[in-house]
């Protein structure tokens, strides 16, 4: 019984296909293939019809077909496409391949399976098919093919149907001769090279001297030279590493092609050569602006001074002092290094680290305390003061810094609060304007005639949706302006386009981005605020501490309550759920969909626009003693 | 001209209203009020009709009405509701108040404005109205009203229309006499109390002795006793703090009502009393499990030992050693404290801090190094080894720990990877099942008749959406199971209900939550992996380092690519955008909406379900030297 329904679209071919399918199902490969060849049906169907069945019965296939050129025809026709889902989809009606299925390569699978069957059947007879199966693979296995030809030549078989020369000829018909020349050269077998070269248009005056010059070189060095000629640098490295006398060339190869990582395991750890390569690698990493990694490699090279410089330049002070110890730095040098590193760390705002360096290496307790105060590490500063009985710093440095920090925190909170309110208000206005424009446009589209029948409503609504993405009203037209570029480019361009200037086309996104920035900035202040509030209480600035905690807490909860309205939390709108109900019409439904659609413009998918910044609510920053009126 | 349109719904009252509105517009308050009283129109309209206009012309209003009981009628009728948006909305058709407008209290505004006008007009005449305006406020100003009555009594006026006694009587008619008695008592004016008491049903045998006992107490202490009786503890505290002889009672009051924060500023900083209160406060904070805050307060109390204990119990070692310094701990005590704190810190996995304590206070360099290695702080451990020339730890401790850390990291990555793949696959299956069930249900609902006319399609689609949220198919029915509870309770209950067990109703959510947990766990490993990889390279375990980096990097990119499919990124679906087009029918649109609606069930709003965890992509963890095949 034919599957019904799509019959009329397939024309007579449907009948042929049906027969072919039946033949394939019943493993009558020969009949199937004959019909397929006659009716020019794509050969892939033999496999695609039922891949597993074909693979288990591949031997039978070979036996039935029993014809070199027909098997070659099948092999050369192979392509990755599954024809049951493309060309012959009408006859199969299969769903396209699920992406999850194992990503094996169809052509490779068939080639390998078929080759195995051919070898088992009759290697001599099917030699050309076997060669085809090598060449056809997604990464052609030319060397394998060539070696097969060589073995034919080396072990002449009396039953041979094809001469080695003919086999080579066939191979060179499938593959460019120059490529084959290189493959032959890559086997380091000069006979093979000559065999290929002879079949080519190459001038013997050219390649003979070249081959002779190679022939003169010894073992690994010869292989290295060939590999280098073929630009197979990894193999070249393997080979040259076996030539102790050519170590200079080895180093050149490593540097020229950045083979440091491959080179190191080829030499004994700790040997001079190993260290020399590591040193080269370090230099390369420094050039690539990876000083920390360079430092680690210099350690392997036991180049302590270079390692120290590398670690110093990336402010890895711990490793730098390890290196200093290796170099047996004296006190003076250590103090000097300590001062330099402490300055660097301080400039990078790593006050805690700078303080350790100052105290433990630069021998400067006072500066360490000053540095900790500068970094607002109040408790650590106090600890050091008490440890070195330098509590005088409390009055001279800590308290003034505390007041300064308090004032600057309050001020920046104030500034951000003003901006936050401003942006929020403006965002509301911009959104209302957009909504108004949208509605106005919608009304002008003729949808406002509530008495029109539903059919015409539905069609006008849908027609309009197409328009709305293309035309009218300044803002909405800007959305589609950049179509055609790649999505990445477009996003980049748009990010630049978002301007806070009033009336700019992406003002709402610019506002959201600005709000997001403020929220993140406030959110990360939790630890700083807590630290400051604690020290302020300790030194009896309770009132100010209270004010700071209140201001900050107020801002945080304002942020918390504002987020849903800024990022349009669905739960806040609750409109969608009303859409479908007994009173819904095609019209209201279409409008609702359109509303939804407005929310999925590409810009809305930008992470800043799509998601509110996540807050670190788990950080406990509040002191309960400063909360509310009562303790 | 009458506004047209809604005329028929207002009945004759519309005419009256129209006249009233005209009168109000033309500031003929008397005519307006007369009509309103006759036709029982809500008095609020006088204000609500045009609030600003009323407030500017309130003096004129008083002059025109010129009648105590009518003004009282207006005052007592006042309510927060805006009658132009409720009762008389038909005549006004105003949009309800925008939430953004300043949240001033209407009743309070009118009371204050009217009182001002009345006082200006004729205080004597309108005394009762003025009293009403005090009582009517959202927080009745009873004390003000009572003081007004007292001033009437104290300064008898010959023109007085109302005797002080009558005024009081009127007041007690408006307010419960017992409440008024307390208010009177709160003025500390015994005459006033007596005046009120006499008008009450109270037994003089009861209140006279009570008042007499109070009368015998001196100044602040008397006031304190009254405040305490009235449960005005803040005022009581203010008053008792002025009685140095009753400090014990003050402390009791503070403890009983936790008034520590209010109490401290009432005493001189650093005085014995201040310290005593701070000490009490510290004790209270300890009880409330706030040891760190208790420590800060004990510092204020200069109770160094108590502060030390408090800081110790919350592992704030920096402050603890400051306190130890204050207490002039000897070496032995310091070592002891150091060991205890180091153990605590180590148990809390604060290895860096523990190492500092061990080295600087417990005098135990070896243990500090061991501790740093335990915490995988490789570079800091190395630094200390070099500093104290104890490089022997590299072989004995660091390298074995490094290998162990490497193995355990790889293992946990492996475990998480297996779970991740399992959950992901299962999630796909569960979702497909759900979708299939939904489609089956939809088909059985009679929507599959594609030839039915659009109107009936639309209605059947909408009807079905109501059903689908209530009935059928195991999973979807579970969604509505918990209706009726509060949203917070429900979410809590559901979180518990999410079970990973196959086939449990919220299995998909449980899977998402589990995936989210794994993602977060992997994401925070960046620093640990980088640290380990660095030390492994340094000690020549390049191969293992490579493997770790590759495994981890592979997992991270798998996570990155999986997130859109787990959290259903809209951009991945791209279906919505096809919904409205020339081929859309009411039917397809309705289905699309329903699809959208399925996505907004309450469970989907749970943060774990709604948003993918945010990754710390900004952390640079990868060493380029271990990347890819080439360096």
Interface residues (C-beta under 8 A of the other chain):
Chain A: X100 X234 X258 X259 X260 X261 X262 X264 X265 X269 X281 X284 X285 X288 X290 X292 X293 X296 X297 X299 X300 X316 X318 X319 X321 X322 X325 X326 X360 X379 X380 X382 X383 X386 X387 X389 X454 X455 X458 X461 X462 X463 X465 X466 X534 X537 X538 X540 X542 X543 X569 X570 X571 X576 X577 X579 X580 X581 X582 X584 X585 X586 X589 X590 X592 X593 X594 X596 X597 X600 X605 X611 X614 X623 X624 X625 X626 X629 X630 X631
Chain B: X258 X259 X260 X261 X262 X264 X265 X269 X281 X284 X285 X288 X290 X292 X293 X296 X297 X299 X300 X316 X318 X319 X321 X322 X325 X326 X360 X379 X380 X382 X383 X386 X387 X389 X428 X454 X455 X458 X461 X462 X463 X465 X466 X534 X537 X538 X540 X542 X543 X569 X570 X571 X576 X577 X579 X580 X581 X582 X584 X585 X586 X589 X590 X592 X593 X594 X596 X597 X600 X605 X611 X614 X623 X624 X625 X626 X629 X630 X631
